Amino acid sequence: MMTVQEAPALDFEGKTNLTDKLALQRASFLRDGAPPLARRKADLAKLKQALLANREQLANAVSTDFGHRSVYETKILDLMPVIQSINYLSRNLRRWMRPQRRHVAMHFQPASARIEFQPLGIIGIISPWNYPISLLFTPLATAIAAGNRAMIKPSELTPATNAVIISLLREIFPEEQVAVVTGNADIGAAFSALPFDHLIFTGSTSVGRSVMRAASENLVPVTLELGGKSPVIVERGYSMTQAAASIAFGKLANAGQTCIAPDYALVHANDIEAFATAYREAVRGYYPGGTDDPAYASLISTRHHARLSGLIEDARGKGATVIPIGATDSSRERTLAPTLILNATPDMAVMQDEIFGPILPVIAYNDIEEAIAYVNERPRPLALYFFGSAGNDRDQVLQRTTSGNVTINDTLFHYAVDDLPFGGVGPSGMGAYHGEAGFRTLSHAKGIFQQARWNFTGLLQAPFGRITDLVLAWLLR
């Protein structure tokens, strides 16, 4: 997931203040202990109602921060996943919190064993700018469901959204339960070095390394949601119309500023022309107004716009066929036309780092083995997409590639399936959350062994003798 550090901070939270906030939450947690089920569900309900009550302010603030982003896109892609996640957490929380019985071997009988799930304590959450609502409130809701308190550091690139978030949270939670910290990259670095009980970071791989390094000083476990170049493989002969429509949706939602957006497409050499035609038609169908279409988002910063423009020029200069779709100019600032890049090669910058914008390189392959090898020669991605029928090609892709998650014959929507763990692997991330996986990640599974007054363990204690030999012979058989 690309990060850009450019805008000034909303305000400045000194390192001492960060430490004070954490100490306040720690003391409160130790004083009050784990909240019961009813309290957790009530807090989730408060959070849901506050989000719904402020939906218009949030959507308008996001559009202000981006320069333009459709309020529909924000409500569908940024707000709706949080509300659905809260609903899912609330419905299943009682079951997840229930102690789980564990097997006890015969020689320990009649003892019992169980696991009880308790809150870790204080959860640090560093959220990015691209989906400033869902990527902040989904981990927050998960932390609340698991009975924790949380400190949040949102991106400095979304000051208008942050202002609404701060106001919203202060109305429903005391700072000893949920605290928001704003500031620039220096504050982000200090935040990641705090001795939390768990730290969730969503952002770029490069920054993720720094976050993990800082957290390691305090042995803080981390969940890293990063990104990378998520590939699409389109099976030979599959409907180019259907594939192109789904890929265009996934690539151009939020103008490509999505960590699980299709980064590049592997299309059979015989289907390249048909795919390019279908993709252009799909884009024009989604955005008939081109770069000025009200549904089409702007880029977050001039720096990000310049970087993406540079990728296009680099590819053009190295021999790629560059196909902008629609007008290349816009009445809006920081808006870039959807762009296809054919004949992309590995030496082009667009094929080396996560694009995070409305640019789609298309790579030709000749057989499924070649497509799989192309994916496997590169770092493991956060998502992988396959368009094709059930059969050997699909099976081979699923069995022989490793990625965070896979969506078949569509894009993006695995993120919204609450019962699937969401997370990367290798350079695309570490750990997972969402739904039950998130509850487990942010809980301590405490094993409890309870021995009965009368039991057989004395047979394994001194003094040793013939009975010990018999017991060992049975146990070591």
C-alpha positions as CSV (number, residue, x, y, z in Angstrom):
1,M,0.0,0.0,0.0
2,M,1.6,3.2,-1.1
3,T,2.1,6.0,1.4
4,V,2.8,9.6,0.6
5,Q,4.1,12.1,3.2
6,E,3.5,15.6,2.0
7,A,0.8,17.5,3.8
8,P,1.3,19.3,7.1
9,A,0.1,17.7,10.3
10,L,-3.2,18.6,11.8
11,D,-1.4,19.3,15.1
12,F,1.7,18.1,16.9
13,E,1.6,15.5,19.7
14,G,4.9,15.5,21.5
15,K,6.5,12.2,22.4
16,T,5.9,12.9,26.1
17,N,2.2,13.4,25.4
18,L,2.2,10.0,23.5
19,T,3.7,8.3,26.5
20,D,1.1,10.0,28.8
21,K,-1.8,8.9,26.7
22,L,-0.5,5.3,26.7
23,A,0.0,5.4,30.5
24,L,-3.5,6.7,31.0
25,Q,-5.0,3.9,29.0
26,R,-2.8,1.3,30.6
27,A,-3.8,2.4,34.1
28,S,-7.4,2.4,33.1
29,F,-7.2,-1.1,31.6
30,L,-5.5,-2.5,34.7
31,R,-8.0,-0.8,37.0
32,D,-11.2,-1.9,35.1
33,G,-10.1,-5.3,33.7
34,A,-11.7,-7.0,30.7
35,P,-15.1,-5.5,29.7
36,P,-18.0,-8.0,29.7
37,L,-19.9,-9.0,26.5
38,A,-22.6,-6.4,27.1
39,R,-20.2,-3.5,27.4
40,R,-18.4,-4.5,24.2
41,K,-21.6,-4.8,22.2
42,A,-22.8,-1.5,23.6
43,D,-19.5,0.2,22.5
44,L,-19.8,-1.3,19.1
45,A,-23.4,-0.1,18.8
46,K,-22.3,3.4,19.8
47,L,-19.5,3.4,17.2
48,K,-21.9,2.2,14.5
49,Q,-24.5,4.9,15.3
50,A,-21.9,7.6,15.4
51,L,-20.5,6.6,12.0
52,L,-24.0,6.5,10.5
53,A,-24.9,9.8,12.0
54,N,-21.8,11.4,10.6
55,R,-21.8,9.6,7.2
56,E,-22.3,12.8,5.2
57,Q,-19.7,14.8,7.1
58,L,-17.2,11.9,6.6
59,A,-17.9,11.5,2.9
60,N,-17.6,15.2,2.3
61,A,-14.4,15.5,4.3
62,V,-12.8,12.6,2.3
63,S,-13.7,14.4,-0.9
64,T,-12.1,17.6,0.4
65,D,-8.9,15.8,1.3
66,F,-8.7,14.1,-2.1
67,G,-9.7,17.2,-4.1
68,H,-12.6,15.1,-5.3
69,R,-13.9,11.7,-4.5
70,S,-17.5,10.6,-5.0
71,V,-19.5,10.5,-1.8
72,Y,-21.0,7.3,-3.2
73,E,-17.6,5.7,-3.6
74,T,-16.7,6.6,0.0
75,K,-20.0,5.3,1.3
76,I,-19.7,2.0,-0.6
77,L,-16.0,1.3,-0.3
78,D,-15.0,3.1,2.9
79,L,-18.0,3.2,5.2
80,M,-20.1,0.2,4.3
81,P,-17.3,-2.4,5.0
82,V,-17.0,-0.9,8.6
83,I,-20.7,-1.1,9.3
84,Q,-20.9,-4.6,8.0
85,S,-17.9,-5.6,10.0
86,I,-19.4,-4.1,13.2
87,N,-22.6,-6.0,12.5
88,Y,-20.6,-9.3,12.1
89,L,-18.5,-8.7,15.2
90,S,-21.6,-8.0,17.3
91,R,-23.5,-11.1,16.0
92,N,-20.7,-13.5,16.7
93,L,-18.9,-12.0,19.7
94,R,-20.7,-14.2,22.3
95,R,-19.5,-17.4,20.6
96,W,-16.0,-16.2,20.1
97,M,-15.6,-15.2,23.8
98,R,-16.8,-18.5,25.0
99,P,-14.1,-20.6,26.7
100,Q,-12.9,-23.6,24.6
101,R,-12.4,-27.0,26.1
102,R,-9.1,-28.8,25.3
103,H,-8.1,-32.4,25.4
104,V,-6.3,-33.8,28.4
105,A,-4.2,-36.9,28.1
106,M,-5.2,-40.0,30.1
107,H,-2.2,-39.8,32.4
108,F,-3.3,-36.3,33.6
109,Q,-6.9,-37.4,34.3
110,P,-9.2,-36.4,35.8
111,A,-7.9,-32.9,35.1
112,S,-9.5,-30.5,32.7
113,A,-8.1,-27.9,30.3
114,R,-9.6,-24.9,28.6
115,I,-8.7,-21.7,26.7
116,E,-10.1,-18.4,27.8
117,F,-9.7,-15.4,25.6
118,Q,-8.7,-12.1,27.3
119,P,-7.9,-8.7,25.9
120,L,-4.3,-8.0,25.1
121,G,-4.6,-4.5,26.5
122,I,-3.7,-1.4,24.5
123,I,-3.8,-1.7,20.7
124,G,-1.9,0.8,18.5
125,I,-3.4,1.5,15.1
126,I,-1.6,3.3,12.3
127,S,-4.0,3.9,9.4
128,P,-3.4,5.2,5.9
129,W,-4.9,7.9,3.8
130,N,-6.4,6.0,0.9
131,Y,-9.4,4.6,2.8
132,P,-9.3,6.8,5.9
133,I,-12.6,5.4,7.3
134,S,-12.5,1.7,6.8
135,L,-8.8,1.2,7.5
136,L,-9.1,3.1,10.8
137,F,-12.5,2.0,12.1
138,T,-12.4,-1.7,11.1
139,P,-9.3,-2.4,13.3
140,L,-10.7,-0.1,16.0
141,A,-14.0,-2.1,16.0
142,T,-12.1,-5.3,16.2
143,A,-10.0,-4.0,19.1
144,I,-13.2,-3.0,21.0
145,A,-14.8,-6.4,20.3
146,A,-11.8,-8.1,21.8
147,G,-12.1,-5.9,24.9
148,N,-9.1,-3.7,24.3
149,R,-8.4,0.0,24.4
150,A,-6.8,1.7,21.4
151,M,-4.6,4.6,20.3
152,I,-4.9,5.6,16.7
153,K,-2.6,7.5,14.4
154,P,-4.3,8.5,11.1
155,S,-2.5,9.8,8.1
156,E,-1.6,13.5,8.0
157,L,-2.7,13.6,4.4
158,T,-6.4,13.6,5.4
159,P,-6.8,16.5,7.8
160,A,-10.4,17.2,7.1
161,T,-11.4,13.6,7.6
162,N,-9.3,13.4,10.7
163,A,-11.1,16.4,12.2
164,V,-14.5,14.6,11.8
165,I,-13.0,11.4,13.2
166,I,-11.6,13.1,16.3
167,S,-14.9,14.9,17.0
168,L,-16.9,11.7,16.5
169,L,-14.7,9.6,18.8
170,R,-14.5,12.2,21.5
171,E,-18.3,12.3,21.7
172,I,-18.6,8.6,22.4
173,F,-15.4,7.4,24.0
174,P,-13.2,8.8,26.8
175,E,-9.5,9.2,25.9
176,E,-8.6,6.5,28.4
177,Q,-10.5,4.1,26.1
178,V,-9.9,5.5,22.5
179,A,-7.3,8.2,21.8
180,V,-6.4,9.8,18.5
181,V,-2.9,11.1,17.8
182,T,-2.2,13.4,14.8
183,G,1.0,14.6,13.4
184,N,3.7,14.1,10.8
185,A,6.1,11.3,10.0
186,D,8.2,12.0,13.1
187,I,5.1,11.5,15.3
188,G,4.3,8.4,13.3
189,A,7.8,7.0,14.1
190,A,7.5,7.9,17.8
191,F,4.0,6.3,17.9
192,S,5.3,3.0,16.4
193,A,8.0,2.9,19.1
194,L,5.5,2.9,22.0
195,P,5.2,-0.3,24.1
196,F,1.7,-1.3,22.9
197,D,0.4,-4.8,23.5
198,H,-0.2,-5.1,19.7
199,L,0.4,-2.8,16.8
200,I,-1.6,-2.7,13.5
201,F,0.0,-0.9,10.6
202,T,-1.5,-0.4,7.2
203,G,0.8,1.2,4.6
204,S,3.8,0.6,2.4
205,T,6.3,-2.2,2.7
206,S,9.2,0.2,3.2
207,V,7.5,2.0,6.1
208,G,6.3,-1.3,7.4
209,R,9.9,-2.4,7.8
210,S,10.6,0.7,9.9
211,V,7.4,0.2,12.0
212,M,8.3,-3.4,12.7
213,R,11.9,-2.5,13.6
214,A,10.6,0.2,16.1
215,A,8.1,-2.2,17.6
216,S,10.7,-4.9,18.0
217,E,12.6,-2.8,20.5
218,N,9.6,-3.4,22.9
219,L,8.8,-6.9,21.6
220,V,5.4,-5.6,20.4
221,P,3.7,-8.1,18.1
222,V,2.6,-6.5,14.8
223,T,0.0,-7.0,12.2
224,L,1.3,-5.4,8.9
225,E,-1.1,-4.8,6.1
226,L,1.1,-3.8,3.2
227,G,0.5,-4.3,-0.5
228,G,2.6,-5.0,-3.5
229,K,1.9,-5.8,-7.1
230,S,-1.3,-7.8,-7.0
231,P,-1.6,-9.7,-10.3
232,V,-4.6,-10.7,-12.5
233,I,-4.4,-13.8,-14.6
234,V,-7.0,-14.0,-17.4
235,E,-7.4,-17.5,-18.8
236,R,-7.2,-17.9,-22.5
237,G,-10.6,-17.7,-24.1
238,Y,-12.4,-16.3,-21.0
239,S,-15.0,-13.6,-21.7
240,M,-12.9,-10.5,-22.2
241,T,-16.0,-8.3,-21.7
242,Q,-16.6,-9.8,-18.2
243,A,-12.9,-9.9,-17.2
244,A,-12.3,-6.3,-18.4
245,A,-15.3,-4.9,-16.6
246,S,-14.3,-6.5,-13.2
247,I,-10.7,-5.5,-13.6
248,A,-11.6,-1.9,-14.6
249,F,-13.7,-1.7,-11.5
250,G,-11.0,-3.0,-9.2
251,K,-8.3,-0.9,-10.8
252,L,-10.1,2.4,-11.0
253,A,-12.1,2.4,-7.7
254,N,-10.6,5.4,-5.8
255,A,-8.5,6.0,-8.9
256,G,-6.4,2.9,-8.2
257,Q,-5.4,4.1,-4.8
258,T,-6.3,0.7,-3.3
259,C,-3.9,-1.7,-1.7
260,I,-5.6,-4.8,-3.3
261,A,-6.2,-3.1,-6.7
262,P,-5.1,-5.3,-9.6
263,D,-1.6,-4.0,-10.3
264,Y,-1.0,-5.7,-13.7
265,A,-2.9,-8.1,-15.9
266,L,-1.5,-11.3,-17.4
267,V,-3.5,-12.0,-20.6
268,H,-2.9,-14.7,-23.2
269,A,-1.1,-13.3,-26.2
270,N,-4.0,-14.2,-28.5
271,D,-6.4,-12.2,-26.3
272,I,-4.5,-8.9,-25.8
273,E,-6.2,-6.9,-28.5
274,A,-9.7,-8.1,-27.4
275,F,-8.9,-7.4,-23.8
276,A,-7.6,-3.8,-24.5
277,T,-10.8,-3.1,-26.5
278,A,-13.1,-4.5,-23.8
279,Y,-11.1,-2.6,-21.1
280,R,-11.5,0.7,-22.9
281,E,-15.3,0.1,-23.3
282,A,-15.6,-0.8,-19.6
283,V,-13.8,2.4,-18.5
284,R,-16.0,4.5,-20.7
285,G,-19.1,2.8,-19.4
286,Y,-18.1,3.5,-15.7
287,Y,-16.9,7.0,-16.3
288,P,-18.7,8.5,-19.4
289,G,-17.5,12.0,-18.3
290,G,-13.9,10.9,-18.4
291,T,-11.5,12.5,-15.8
292,D,-14.2,15.0,-15.0
293,D,-16.8,12.3,-14.3
294,P,-18.3,12.8,-10.8
295,A,-17.7,9.1,-10.0
296,Y,-13.9,9.4,-10.8
297,A,-11.6,10.2,-7.9
298,S,-8.6,12.6,-7.9
299,L,-5.2,11.6,-6.5
300,I,-4.3,12.4,-3.0
301,S,-1.3,14.8,-3.7
302,T,0.7,16.5,-6.4
303,R,3.6,14.3,-5.4
304,H,1.6,11.2,-6.1
305,H,0.3,12.6,-9.4
306,A,3.9,13.4,-10.5
307,R,5.1,9.9,-9.6
308,L,2.4,8.3,-11.6
309,S,2.9,10.6,-14.6
310,G,6.6,9.7,-14.4
311,L,5.8,5.9,-14.6
312,I,3.8,6.5,-17.8
313,E,6.6,8.5,-19.4
314,D,9.2,6.0,-18.3
315,A,7.2,3.2,-20.0
316,R,6.6,5.2,-23.1
317,G,10.3,6.0,-23.4
318,K,11.2,2.3,-23.1
319,G,9.0,1.2,-25.9
320,A,5.6,0.5,-24.3
321,T,2.3,1.2,-26.1
322,V,0.6,3.8,-23.8
323,I,-3.2,4.1,-24.2
324,P,-4.9,6.8,-22.2
325,I,-8.6,6.3,-22.1
326,G,-10.6,9.5,-22.4
327,A,-9.2,13.1,-22.1
328,T,-5.8,13.4,-20.6
329,D,-6.6,16.8,-19.1
330,S,-9.1,17.6,-16.4
331,S,-10.7,20.6,-14.9
332,R,-9.7,19.1,-11.5
333,E,-6.3,19.2,-10.0
334,R,-4.4,15.9,-9.4
335,T,-6.5,13.8,-11.8
336,L,-5.0,11.2,-14.1
337,A,-6.8,9.5,-16.9
338,P,-7.1,5.7,-16.8
339,T,-4.2,4.3,-18.8
340,L,-3.4,1.0,-20.4
341,I,0.3,0.1,-20.9
342,L,0.9,-2.7,-23.4
343,N,4.2,-4.4,-24.1
344,A,5.4,-3.6,-20.5
345,T,8.8,-5.1,-19.7
346,P,10.4,-5.7,-16.3
347,D,12.9,-2.9,-16.7
348,M,10.1,-0.3,-16.7
349,A,9.5,1.5,-13.4
350,V,5.8,0.7,-13.7
351,M,6.6,-3.0,-13.3
352,Q,9.0,-2.6,-10.3
353,D,6.9,-1.0,-7.6
354,E,3.3,-1.0,-6.6
355,I,1.5,1.4,-8.9
356,F,-1.3,2.7,-6.6
357,G,-3.0,4.6,-9.4
358,P,-5.2,4.2,-12.5
359,I,-2.5,2.6,-14.7
360,L,-2.8,-1.0,-15.9
361,P,0.2,-2.7,-17.5
362,V,-0.9,-5.8,-19.6
363,I,1.6,-8.6,-20.0
364,A,1.2,-11.3,-22.7
365,Y,1.7,-15.0,-21.8
366,N,1.6,-18.1,-23.9
367,D,0.6,-20.8,-21.4
368,I,-0.5,-21.0,-17.8
369,E,2.9,-22.3,-16.7
370,E,4.5,-19.0,-18.0
371,A,1.9,-16.9,-16.2
372,I,2.4,-18.8,-12.9
373,A,6.2,-18.5,-13.3
374,Y,5.9,-14.7,-13.8
375,V,3.9,-14.3,-10.6
376,N,6.2,-16.6,-8.6
377,E,9.4,-14.8,-9.7
378,R,8.1,-11.7,-7.9
379,P,7.4,-10.9,-4.2
380,R,4.2,-12.5,-2.9
381,P,1.3,-10.1,-3.3
382,L,-1.5,-9.0,-1.0
383,A,-4.1,-10.3,-3.5
384,L,-4.3,-12.4,-6.6
385,Y,-7.1,-12.5,-9.2
386,F,-8.0,-15.3,-11.6
387,F,-10.6,-15.1,-14.4
388,G,-11.4,-18.5,-15.8
389,S,-13.5,-21.6,-15.6
390,A,-13.1,-24.4,-13.1
391,G,-10.4,-26.8,-14.3
392,N,-6.6,-27.4,-14.5
393,D,-5.6,-23.8,-15.1
394,R,-7.5,-22.5,-12.1
395,D,-6.3,-25.4,-9.9
396,Q,-2.7,-24.8,-10.9
397,V,-2.9,-21.1,-10.1
398,L,-4.5,-21.7,-6.7
399,Q,-2.0,-24.5,-5.8
400,R,1.2,-23.1,-7.0
401,T,1.0,-19.4,-6.2
402,T,1.0,-17.8,-2.7
403,S,-0.7,-14.5,-2.0
404,G,-2.7,-12.9,0.8
405,N,-6.1,-13.8,-0.6
406,V,-7.6,-14.8,-4.0
407,T,-10.7,-13.7,-5.7
408,I,-11.9,-15.7,-8.7
409,N,-13.8,-14.1,-11.5
410,D,-14.0,-10.7,-9.7
411,T,-11.8,-8.2,-7.9
412,L,-11.6,-6.6,-4.5
413,F,-14.6,-8.3,-2.9
414,H,-12.7,-10.8,-0.8
415,Y,-11.9,-7.8,1.5
416,A,-15.5,-7.4,2.4
417,V,-16.1,-11.1,3.3
418,D,-16.1,-10.8,7.1
419,D,-15.5,-14.5,7.7
420,L,-12.3,-14.5,5.6
421,P,-9.0,-13.5,7.4
422,F,-7.5,-10.5,5.6
423,G,-3.7,-10.2,5.4
424,G,-0.6,-10.5,3.4
425,V,2.3,-12.8,3.3
426,G,6.0,-12.0,3.1
427,P,6.6,-8.4,1.7
428,S,2.8,-7.9,1.4
429,G,2.2,-8.2,5.1
430,M,2.2,-10.2,8.3
431,G,-0.7,-11.5,10.3
432,A,-4.4,-11.1,9.5
433,Y,-7.5,-9.6,10.9
434,H,-11.2,-9.2,10.0
435,G,-14.0,-11.1,11.8
436,E,-13.0,-14.0,14.0
437,A,-9.3,-13.8,12.8
438,G,-9.2,-10.2,14.1
439,F,-10.7,-11.2,17.4
440,R,-8.1,-13.9,17.8
441,T,-5.3,-11.7,16.8
442,L,-6.2,-9.1,19.4
443,S,-6.9,-11.5,22.2
444,H,-4.6,-13.6,24.4
445,A,-5.6,-17.2,24.3
446,K,-4.8,-18.2,27.9
447,G,-4.5,-21.9,28.5
448,I,-5.8,-23.1,31.9
449,F,-5.1,-26.5,33.3
450,Q,-7.0,-27.5,36.3
451,Q,-6.0,-30.6,38.3
452,A,-8.4,-32.7,40.4
453,R,-7.6,-33.4,44.0
454,W,-7.1,-37.1,43.2
455,N,-5.1,-37.9,40.1
456,F,-2.5,-40.1,38.5
457,T,0.4,-37.6,38.1
458,G,1.9,-38.9,41.4
459,L,2.9,-42.0,39.5
460,L,5.5,-39.9,37.6
461,Q,7.0,-38.3,40.8
462,A,9.8,-39.5,43.1
463,P,10.5,-41.9,44.6
464,F,10.8,-43.9,41.4
465,G,10.4,-47.6,41.2
466,R,8.7,-50.5,39.5
467,I,5.4,-48.6,39.1
468,T,7.3,-45.8,37.4
469,D,8.9,-48.3,35.0
470,L,5.4,-49.7,34.1
471,V,3.9,-46.2,33.6
472,L,6.9,-45.2,31.4
473,A,6.7,-48.4,29.4
474,W,3.1,-47.6,28.6
475,L,3.6,-43.9,27.9
476,L,6.7,-44.4,25.7
477,R,5.3,-47.3,23.7
